[in-house]
Amino acid sequence: MKRLLWLLPVALLAPAGWAAFAPLELPTRDELFEIPPGTFKRRMAGSREEILPDTIHLTLGLNDQLLLRNKDEVPQQFGPVLIMPGQSFRLPFEVASTYSFACSAHASGQMAVVVAPTPEPGWQRLQWRWQHWKKQPKTETAS
């Protein structure tokens, strides 16, 4: 019985230890945002709906490429780039910083991209995993 009580804390702490020190890997380095069809028409009709977030958060070495896909019927401006209908634009980041861009698909006309440094092993990596695990969309199972 004493042996089992000793193993309990080890069994509970082992996953946290793994999460703090295991390498971080994502299936792609792209963080995709799509401009949906009809965005321009809704804007011209006075709609202030948010298509894109005010701030996009990226992490160097993990999801450090912003991928914008224009599914609207008109060109959209993002910074100095004009994204034609049906086109995509990929912007990789190599320096942790906060970037500001003019963006015609955004209600305010501006969007910020915050690029965080790669999380160091230990507490930073554990926090990063926890924050991104909480943001993952929950899939529903069919009953």
C-alpha positions in Angstrom: 0.0 0.0 0.0 2.8 2.5 0.8 4.4 1.7 -2.5 1.2 2.6 -4.3 0.9 5.9 -2.4 4.4 6.8 -3.4 3.7 6.1 -7.1 0.6 8.3 -7.1 2.4 11.7 -7.1 4.9 10.4 -9.6 2.1 9.3 -11.9 0.4 12.7 -11.6 3.5 14.7 -12.1 5.0 12.7 -15.0 2.7 14.2 -17.7 3.5 17.7 -16.5 7.2 17.0 -16.7 6.8 15.7 -20.2 4.8 18.7 -21.2 7.4 21.1 -19.8 10.4 19.5 -21.5 9.2 17.6 -24.6 9.8 19.3 -28.0 6.9 21.4 -29.3 5.6 20.3 -32.7 2.7 21.5 -34.7 1.4 19.9 -38.0 2.0 23.2 -39.8 3.7 26.5 -39.1 0.8 28.4 -40.8 -1.9 30.2 -38.9 -4.8 30.4 -41.3 -7.3 33.3 -41.5 -9.9 33.4 -44.3 -11.7 36.4 -45.6 -15.2 35.0 -46.3 -17.2 35.6 -49.4 -19.4 38.8 -49.2 -17.1 40.6 -46.8 -16.8 43.7 -49.0 -20.6 43.8 -49.7 -21.4 43.6 -46.0 -18.9 46.4 -45.2 -20.4 48.6 -47.8 -23.9 47.9 -46.4 -22.7 49.2 -43.0 -22.0 45.9 -41.2 -19.3 46.2 -38.5 -19.0 42.4 -38.0 -15.6 41.2 -37.1 -14.1 39.0 -39.8 -10.6 38.9 -38.4 -9.4 39.4 -34.8 -7.9 42.7 -33.7 -4.7 40.9 -32.7 -3.3 37.6 -34.1 -0.8 35.8 -31.8 2.0 33.7 -33.3 5.0 31.9 -31.8 8.4 31.7 -33.5 9.3 28.2 -34.7 5.8 26.9 -34.2 3.0 28.9 -35.8 5.1 31.7 -37.2 3.6 32.1 -40.6 0.4 34.1 -41.2 -1.7 32.7 -44.0 -4.4 34.9 -45.3 -6.9 33.5 -47.8 -9.2 35.8 -49.7 -12.5 34.1 -50.5 -14.2 37.4 -51.1 -15.2 38.6 -54.6 -13.0 41.7 -54.4 -9.3 42.3 -53.7 -8.3 42.8 -50.1 -5.4 44.9 -48.8 -3.1 43.6 -46.1 -0.2 45.9 -45.4 1.5 46.6 -48.7 0.0 43.5 -50.3 -3.1 43.3 -52.5 -4.6 39.8 -52.2 -6.8 39.1 -55.2 -10.0 37.0 -55.0 -9.2 33.3 -54.6 -5.6 34.0 -53.7 -3.6 33.4 -50.5 -0.8 35.3 -49.0 1.8 33.8 -46.6 3.8 36.1 -44.4 6.6 34.4 -42.3 8.0 36.0 -39.2 11.6 35.6 -38.0 11.7 38.1 -35.2 9.6 38.2 -32.0 7.8 41.6 -32.0 4.5 43.3 -32.4 3.7 44.3 -36.0 0.9 46.6 -37.2 -0.7 46.3 -40.6 -3.4 48.1 -42.5 -6.1 45.6 -43.4 -9.1 46.3 -45.6 -11.0 43.2 -44.3 -10.9 44.4 -40.7 -13.6 46.7 -39.3 -11.0 49.2 -37.9 -8.8 49.0 -41.0 -5.9 47.9 -38.7 -4.6 44.6 -37.4 -1.8 43.7 -35.1 0.3 40.5 -35.2 2.1 39.7 -32.0 5.0 37.2 -32.5 6.2 35.6 -29.3 9.6 34.0 -28.9 9.9 30.2 -28.9 9.0 28.9 -25.4 12.0 27.7 -23.4 11.9 24.2 -21.9 10.4 24.2 -18.4 7.7 26.6 -17.1 7.4 28.6 -20.3 6.8 25.5 -22.5 4.3 24.2 -20.0 2.4 27.5 -20.0 2.4 27.6 -23.8 1.0 24.0 -24.0 -1.7 24.9 -21.5 -2.8 28.1 -23.2 -2.9 26.4 -26.6 -4.7 23.3 -25.3 -7.4 25.6 -23.9 -7.8 27.3 -27.3 -8.3 24.1 -29.2 -11.8 23.6 -30.6 -13.6 20.8 -28.8 -14.9 18.2 -31.3 -18.3 16.7 -30.5 -18.8 13.0 -30.9 -21.8 11.5 -32.6 -24.1 9.7 -30.3 
